[in-house]
């Protein structure tokens, strides 16, 4: 859905099962080889939520519009990178999507700030993520939010006819 004008952004909130359809639509609408390593989703679509991707893993932000009511502007998925007890102090951003019409309006930053707060609430002292090497806009956003490049897996993925690096970034949540 294209929205040229919205009145306001709603506060970031945890996802609920009823968000599944809107999140699936947003996920498909924002799919790009700039950030996705899986093929473009094709009908029939898989459920957005499943046993590995629970509503409680997601934070969402909606926009209040003049004509359409409330529509999904973006989401971030926050999860443990491993089930290991020795790694329980780390949370990982395992997906962040913002609708095209909502970009450059503070949605991604609002989602990141909510993710920091939620990760701290869960007892995490560190936050990590992975971003594709050719996604320079996302890397710049994360760097401006205090993430540092902590590793690069050169040519980890073959996307769009070329090899793409997997960039590992992280930041402390305690400082």
BADRENGU-525843 format. One record per residue (C-alpha): residue number from 1; x, y, z; residue in three letters. Coordinates in nm, 2 decimals. Example, Ala and Ser with C-alpha at 12.3 -4.5 7.8 and 13.67 -1.06 7.14 Angstrom:
@pos:1, x:1.23, y:-0.45, z:0.78, code:ALA $
@pos:2, x:1.37, y:-0.11, z:0.71, code:SER $
# end
This chain:
@pos:1, x:0.00, y:0.00, z:0.00, code:UNK $
@pos:2, x:0.13, y:0.34, z:-0.09, code:UNK $
@pos:3, x:0.07, y:0.62, z:0.15, code:UNK $
@pos:4, x:0.17, y:0.97, z:0.05, code:UNK $
@pos:5, x:0.06, y:1.13, z:0.37, code:UNK $
@pos:6, x:0.01, y:1.02, z:0.73, code:UNK $
@pos:7, x:-0.09, y:1.21, z:1.03, code:UNK $
@pos:8, x:0.14, y:1.05, z:1.29, code:UNK $
@pos:9, x:0.34, y:0.75, z:1.39, code:UNK $
@pos:10, x:0.20, y:0.54, z:1.67, code:UNK $
@pos:11, x:0.44, y:0.44, z:1.95, code:UNK $
@pos:12, x:0.64, y:0.13, z:1.89, code:UNK $
@pos:13, x:0.47, y:-0.17, z:2.05, code:UNK $
@pos:14, x:0.51, y:-0.55, z:2.06, code:UNK $
@pos:15, x:0.35, y:-0.74, z:1.78, code:UNK $
@pos:16, x:0.04, y:-0.95, z:1.84, code:UNK $
@pos:17, x:-0.09, y:-1.25, z:1.64, code:UNK $
@pos:18, x:-0.34, y:-1.02, z:1.47, code:UNK $
@pos:19, x:-0.05, y:-0.84, z:1.30, code:UNK $
@pos:20, x:0.04, y:-1.14, z:1.09, code:UNK $
@pos:21, x:-0.13, y:-1.04, z:0.77, code:UNK $
@pos:22, x:0.00, y:-0.68, z:0.78, code:UNK $
@pos:23, x:0.35, y:-0.79, z:0.87, code:UNK $
@pos:24, x:0.35, y:-1.05, z:0.59, code:UNK $
@pos:25, x:0.24, y:-0.79, z:0.34, code:UNK $
@pos:26, x:0.51, y:-0.54, z:0.46, code:UNK $
@pos:27, x:0.77, y:-0.81, z:0.45, code:UNK $
@pos:28, x:0.68, y:-0.90, z:0.09, code:UNK $
@pos:29, x:0.66, y:-0.54, z:-0.02, code:UNK $
@pos:30, x:1.00, y:-0.45, z:0.12, code:UNK $
@pos:31, x:1.18, y:-0.77, z:-0.02, code:UNK $
@pos:32, x:1.50, y:-0.69, z:-0.20, code:UNK $
@pos:33, x:1.84, y:-0.85, z:-0.27, code:UNK $
@pos:34, x:1.98, y:-0.54, z:-0.09, code:UNK $
@pos:35, x:1.89, y:-0.72, z:0.24, code:UNK $
@pos:36, x:1.73, y:-1.06, z:0.17, code:UNK $
@pos:37, x:1.93, y:-1.38, z:0.11, code:UNK $
@pos:38, x:1.62, y:-1.59, z:0.05, code:UNK $
@pos:39, x:1.44, y:-1.59, z:-0.29, code:UNK $
@pos:40, x:1.15, y:-1.35, z:-0.34, code:UNK $
@pos:41, x:0.84, y:-1.50, z:-0.17, code:UNK $
@pos:42, x:0.59, y:-1.65, z:-0.41, code:UNK $
@pos:43, x:0.23, y:-1.75, z:-0.35, code:UNK $
@pos:44, x:0.11, y:-1.94, z:-0.17, code:UNK $
@pos:45, x:0.29, y:-1.74, z:0.10, code:UNK $
@pos:46, x:0.42, y:-1.90, z:0.42, code:UNK $
@pos:47, x:0.28, y:-1.77, z:0.75, code:UNK $
@pos:48, x:0.47, y:-1.47, z:0.88, code:UNK $
@pos:49, x:0.47, y:-1.62, z:1.23, code:UNK $
@pos:50, x:0.58, y:-1.97, z:1.30, code:UNK $
@pos:51, x:0.75, y:-2.18, z:1.57, code:UNK $
@pos:52, x:1.08, y:-1.99, z:1.51, code:UNK $
@pos:53, x:0.93, y:-1.65, z:1.45, code:UNK $
@pos:54, x:0.68, y:-1.57, z:1.73, code:UNK $
@pos:55, x:0.48, y:-1.24, z:1.77, code:UNK $
@pos:56, x:0.68, y:-1.17, z:2.09, code:UNK $
@pos:57, x:1.00, y:-1.15, z:1.89, code:UNK $
@pos:58, x:0.88, y:-0.84, z:1.70, code:UNK $
@pos:59, x:0.84, y:-0.48, z:1.77, code:UNK $
@pos:60, x:0.62, y:-0.28, z:1.53, code:UNK $
@pos:61, x:0.53, y:0.07, z:1.45, code:UNK $
@pos:62, x:0.21, y:0.18, z:1.27, code:UNK $
@pos:63, x:0.12, y:0.50, z:1.10, code:UNK $
@pos:64, x:-0.21, y:0.68, z:1.15, code:UNK $
@pos:65, x:-0.35, y:0.80, z:0.82, code:UNK $
@pos:66, x:-0.63, y:1.03, z:0.72, code:UNK $
@pos:67, x:-0.80, y:0.78, z:0.49, code:UNK $
@pos:68, x:-0.69, y:0.43, z:0.57, code:UNK $
@pos:69, x:-0.69, y:0.43, z:0.94, code:UNK $
@pos:70, x:-0.38, y:0.26, z:1.08, code:UNK $
@pos:71, x:-0.13, y:0.08, z:0.86, code:UNK $
@pos:72, x:0.20, y:-0.10, z:0.93, code:UNK $
@pos:73, x:0.51, y:0.13, z:0.89, code:UNK $
@pos:74, x:0.78, y:-0.11, z:1.00, code:UNK $
@pos:75, x:0.91, y:-0.39, z:1.23, code:UNK $
@pos:76, x:1.22, y:-0.51, z:1.39, code:UNK $
@pos:77, x:1.28, y:-0.87, z:1.50, code:UNK $
@pos:78, x:1.49, y:-0.92, z:1.82, code:UNK $
@pos:79, x:1.60, y:-1.27, z:1.92, code:UNK $
@pos:80, x:1.87, y:-1.46, z:2.09, code:UNK $
@pos:81, x:2.14, y:-1.55, z:1.84, code:UNK $
@pos:82, x:2.19, y:-1.89, z:2.00, code:UNK $
@pos:83, x:2.02, y:-2.10, z:2.27, code:UNK $
@pos:84, x:2.35, y:-2.12, z:2.47, code:UNK $
@pos:85, x:2.35, y:-2.01, z:2.83, code:UNK $
@pos:86, x:2.69, y:-1.85, z:2.79, code:UNK $
@pos:87, x:2.55, y:-1.63, z:2.51, code:UNK $
@pos:88, x:2.23, y:-1.53, z:2.70, code:UNK $
@pos:89, x:2.36, y:-1.17, z:2.75, code:UNK $
@pos:90, x:2.33, y:-1.11, z:2.37, code:UNK $
@pos:91, x:2.03, y:-1.02, z:2.16, code:UNK $
@pos:92, x:2.04, y:-1.00, z:1.78, code:UNK $
@pos:93, x:1.84, y:-0.80, z:1.53, code:UNK $
@pos:94, x:1.73, y:-1.06, z:1.29, code:UNK $
@pos:95, x:1.52, y:-0.84, z:1.06, code:UNK $
@pos:96, x:1.43, y:-0.48, z:1.02, code:UNK $
@pos:97, x:1.18, y:-0.36, z:0.76, code:UNK $
@pos:98, x:1.03, y:-0.02, z:0.69, code:UNK $
@pos:99, x:0.76, y:0.05, z:0.43, code:UNK $
@pos:100, x:0.89, y:0.25, z:0.13, code:UNK $
@pos:101, x:0.65, y:0.54, z:0.20, code:UNK $
@pos:102, x:0.77, y:0.55, z:0.57, code:UNK $
@pos:103, x:1.15, y:0.57, z:0.50, code:UNK $
@pos:104, x:1.35, y:0.87, z:0.61, code:UNK $
@pos:105, x:1.08, y:0.96, z:0.87, code:UNK $
@pos:106, x:1.25, y:0.82, z:1.18, code:UNK $
@pos:107, x:1.08, y:0.48, z:1.17, code:UNK $
@pos:108, x:1.40, y:0.27, z:1.16, code:UNK $
@pos:109, x:1.56, y:0.47, z:1.45, code:UNK $
@pos:110, x:1.24, y:0.44, z:1.66, code:UNK $
@pos:111, x:1.25, y:0.07, z:1.61, code:UNK $
@pos:112, x:1.62, y:0.05, z:1.69, code:UNK $
@pos:113, x:1.57, y:0.25, z:2.01, code:UNK $
@pos:114, x:1.28, y:0.03, z:2.11, code:UNK $
@pos:115, x:1.49, y:-0.28, z:2.04, code:UNK $
@pos:116, x:1.77, y:-0.14, z:2.27, code:UNK $
@pos:117, x:1.51, y:-0.09, z:2.55, code:UNK $
@pos:118, x:1.36, y:-0.43, z:2.50, code:UNK $
@pos:119, x:1.70, y:-0.61, z:2.49, code:UNK $
@pos:120, x:1.80, y:-0.43, z:2.81, code:UNK $
@pos:121, x:1.47, y:-0.53, z:2.97, code:UNK $
@pos:122, x:1.55, y:-0.89, z:2.88, code:UNK $
@pos:123, x:1.88, y:-0.86, z:3.05, code:UNK $
@pos:124, x:2.10, y:-0.82, z:2.75, code:UNK $
@pos:125, x:2.42, y:-0.61, z:2.76, code:UNK $
@pos:126, x:2.51, y:-0.65, z:2.39, code:UNK $
@pos:127, x:2.32, y:-0.63, z:2.06, code:UNK $
@pos:128, x:2.44, y:-0.77, z:1.73, code:UNK $
@pos:129, x:2.32, y:-0.79, z:1.37, code:UNK $
@pos:130, x:2.43, y:-0.90, z:1.03, code:UNK $
@pos:131, x:2.40, y:-0.67, z:0.72, code:UNK $
@pos:132, x:2.48, y:-0.74, z:0.36, code:UNK $
@pos:133, x:2.80, y:-0.56, z:0.24, code:UNK $
@pos:134, x:2.63, y:-0.38, z:-0.05, code:UNK $
@pos:135, x:2.36, y:-0.24, z:0.18, code:UNK $
@pos:136, x:2.56, y:0.08, z:0.26, code:UNK $
@pos:137, x:2.25, y:0.28, z:0.37, code:UNK $
@pos:138, x:2.17, y:0.03, z:0.64, code:UNK $
@pos:139, x:2.54, y:0.01, z:0.75, code:UNK $
@pos:140, x:2.54, y:0.39, z:0.78, code:UNK $
@pos:141, x:2.23, y:0.39, z:0.99, code:UNK $
@pos:142, x:2.37, y:0.12, z:1.22, code:UNK $
@pos:143, x:2.70, y:0.30, z:1.25, code:UNK $
@pos:144, x:2.52, y:0.63, z:1.34, code:UNK $
@pos:145, x:2.35, y:0.43, z:1.62, code:UNK $
@pos:146, x:2.68, y:0.31, z:1.77, code:UNK $
@pos:147, x:2.72, y:-0.02, z:1.60, code:UNK $
@pos:148, x:3.07, y:-0.11, z:1.49, code:UNK $
@pos:149, x:3.18, y:-0.36, z:1.22, code:UNK $
@pos:150, x:3.32, y:-0.66, z:1.42, code:UNK $
@pos:151, x:3.38, y:-0.89, z:1.13, code:UNK $
@pos:152, x:3.32, y:-0.95, z:0.76, code:UNK $
@pos:153, x:3.26, y:-1.28, z:0.59, code:UNK $
@pos:154, x:3.38, y:-1.20, z:0.23, code:UNK $
@pos:155, x:3.17, y:-1.33, z:-0.05, code:UNK $
@pos:156, x:2.94, y:-1.52, z:0.19, code:UNK $
@pos:157, x:2.63, y:-1.49, z:-0.04, code:UNK $
@pos:158, x:2.58, y:-1.50, z:-0.42, code:UNK $
@pos:159, x:2.30, y:-1.26, z:-0.49, code:UNK $
@pos:160, x:2.19, y:-1.09, z:-0.82, code:UNK $
@pos:161, x:2.48, y:-1.24, z:-1.01, code:UNK $
@pos:162, x:2.76, y:-1.14, z:-0.77, code:UNK $
@pos:163, x:2.92, y:-1.23, z:-0.44, code:UNK $
@pos:164, x:2.82, y:-1.02, z:-0.14, code:UNK $
@pos:165, x:2.99, y:-0.99, z:0.20, code:UNK $
@pos:166, x:2.81, y:-1.06, z:0.52, code:UNK $
@pos:167, x:2.90, y:-0.78, z:0.76, code:UNK $
@pos:168, x:2.88, y:-0.85, z:1.14, code:UNK $
@pos:169, x:2.81, y:-0.55, z:1.36, code:UNK $
@pos:170, x:2.76, y:-0.50, z:1.73, code:UNK $
@pos:171, x:2.72, y:-0.25, z:2.01, code:UNK $
@pos:172, x:2.71, y:-0.25, z:2.38, code:UNK $
@pos:173, x:2.39, y:-0.18, z:2.56, code:UNK $
@pos:174, x:2.56, y:-0.09, z:2.89, code:UNK $
@pos:175, x:2.74, y:0.23, z:2.79, code:UNK $
# end
